[in-house]
Amino acid sequence: METGPQGTILFFTVGRTDYGFDVFSRQLLPSISANDRRLTDGISVNFNAQFNDDELNPSIVFVSERTGSPRIYHIAAGAGIPKPLPHSGDTTLFVDRPIVRNRRLYFVSAHEDPNSPFRSWSALYSVEDYESPTVLLPRRLTPQGAVDYSPALSRSGDFIAVASYGTRPWGGEFQELQTDIVVFRGSDPEKRAVVCKLGGWPSWSGDSAIFFHRQAEDGWWSVFRVEFSPENFLDLAPQIPSRVTPAGVHCFTPAAMHDGGRRISVATRRKGSKYRHIEIFDLESGEFSPVTEPVHPDSHHYNPFVSLDSKFLGYHRFRGESGPGEKTIPRLDPVASPIKDLRMVRIAGAFPAFSPGGDLVAFNPGFGGLRVVKSDGSKEWTLVKDRTSFGNSWSPTERHVIYTSMGPIFASTDTTVQIARVTFDPRDLESKGTTTSQEVVHSEVKILTRTDTGNNAFPSCSPDGRFVVFRSGRSGYKNLYVVDALEGEHDDGGSLRQLTEGKCIDTMPSWSPRGDLIAFSSNRHNPSNTEAFSIYVIRPDGSDLRRIHVAEGEADWERINHVCFSRDGEWLLFTANLGGVTVEPVSAPNQFQPYGDLYVMRLDGSGLRRLTWNGYENGTPAWHPKSDCVEVKLGDLHLGEGVGDKLTGQFDEPLWISCDI
């Protein structure tokens, strides 16, 4: 009987573990309150909230990741314990942008496979009675084959606006998505109209005007407005919008005040500031009124939302170091998995590597050294401190040997980066174990590559422990080489063997546990494109080099990295851009490139399964055959107790947003 993928997958998410978001609100009427009020409970990451429309029982709906994947929660404005909305979470591992109106729940989900590569899975769904004791399946409002983001409801609740990508395949953009503002009635979602070309994050003023953001021709992200007649919107051609906010300040994610379209709330990014803040813009006077900067000047604030009576303004931000709530980034954080026999665990550190028995994990904390953590998250040690390290491989035959790369990451071919063999005494882990990362265990570092050979990185040890395959730029191009795992490279070049050659980039090799194949990422099918990588395999003797096609017919779009094998050698695990973009990138921090979802497939290219759905960049996975080697379970840890680092909230704005225009 054929079995599916099994075991434990450990992976890293860029920036995610430091978020610590909570939802806050400020009173606007009769005047703006001096301080904000926290509406969520400080557990996990909470974001993208909306006020409901029940004036007798005010509350919010929001997204939280406390159960290992995004879920929608409901909480009364007077605090209390958040309650999950089960009708939205039974079929998907991703939800976003919830809205409650007239006892209906609207939300974005990514649970339906479009069965085509390079298409986003994101679509809009609704549940008629979200508090019904009867389990109700969500109804898809987005047409099959189309992609919708960032829904908004009109004042009456009759109309819905979305930022729609339509039915076209993803074009590769990850800064501003080329979405249109599309409107339809909730009662008749199949009849849709494009009311404005090129726009995102719609917000209604009444039933006939929509504010949205897009990047203006002068480079500044700005808010625009489009007006139309709701009675005949299906008969209208796309309207020409008017620009609302001025140049000189970035304005994102608008939320219209319900005052006849006179004011909007926006997230701004100004010259001279590293932070995104919430402000209110008066359309009549053309003036901004700061809301968050006077109180929390050194924190990012995201995605404002306004109550229907315009008395309260909400947003999410880092919860802060002094207030209540979780203050620690756990080293190991369980994540919900779509495959029954496959466990998923996020680690707060890059390039994890399992010890042979799976009881220990090596990783790089911010590429600043080499650490080891117990697989139950209880103890942690530092092996290499204050020396840039990345790309780890634990010897399959030795519990005390780890191979790593030492030198700057993302460097040129001639930059000195070396393959190192790090050895330590496992008994030191027993005698010196602590619950902090400051315990330094003595280790010996042996450099296996010559200093004059340029950029050598991403070692992977053979299953018998005798050899290491790695990527080197010594020829002027990045190809694969094999070296003796103990002796390293001799001065005369002996014990070193070139495995691949060509004017291309061969990188991130992974030796099969069976020893018969080495998988790696390469652009050798299109060397002129340094961003399009596919999976290749080769035998250790250099024979049988071949490409494994993941996306037939459109393979030159593939950006596949961090390939590794299952223990039986029948499955491949990797990161890829096959699912396009899940959320509007400008609405979230740390947006680099959307190639960070995890996938598995069989070695012959069949059986492709997506493992992660979120707005983050996931990568550098490791795969162990035991499903119980990492002992933490869902519900054990979120961002709370356990070995880890202080939660600081120090994440970056999207790197492609510049105020130096």
Buried (B, 14 or more C-beta within 10 A) or exposed (E): EEEBBBBBBBBBBBBBBBBBBBBBBBBBEEEBBEEBBBBBBBBBBBBBBBBBBEEEEBBBBBBBBBBBBBBBBBBBBEEEEBEBBEBBBEEBBBBBBBBBBBBBBBBBBBBBEBEEBBBBBBBBBBBEEBEEEEEBEBEBBBBEEBBBBBBBBBBEBBBBBBBBBBEEBBEBEBEBBBBBBBBBBBEEBEEBBBBBBBBBBBBBBBBBBBBBBBBBEEEBBBBBBBBBEBEEBBEEEBBEBEBBBEEEBBBBBBBBBBEEBEBBBBBBBBEEBEBBBBBBBEBEEEEBEBBBBEBBEEBBBBBBBBBBEBBBBBBBBBBBEEEEBBBBBBBBBBBBBBBEEBBBBBBBBBBBBBBBEBBBBBBBBEBBBBBBBBBBBBBBBBBBBEBBBBBBBBBBBBBBBBBBBBBBBEBEBEBBBBBBBBBBEEEBBEEEBEEEBEBBBEBEBEBBBBEEBBBBBBBBBBBEBBBBBBBBBBBEBBBBBBBBBBEBBEEEEEBBBBBBEBEBBBBBBBBBBEBEBBBBBBBBBBBEEEEBBBBBBBBBEBEEBEBBBBBEEBBEBBBBBBBBBBBBBBBBBBBBBBBBBBBBBBBBBBBBBBBBBBBBBBBEBEBBBBBBBBBBBBBBBBBBBBBEBBBBEBEBBBBBEBBBBEBEBEBBBBEEBEBEE
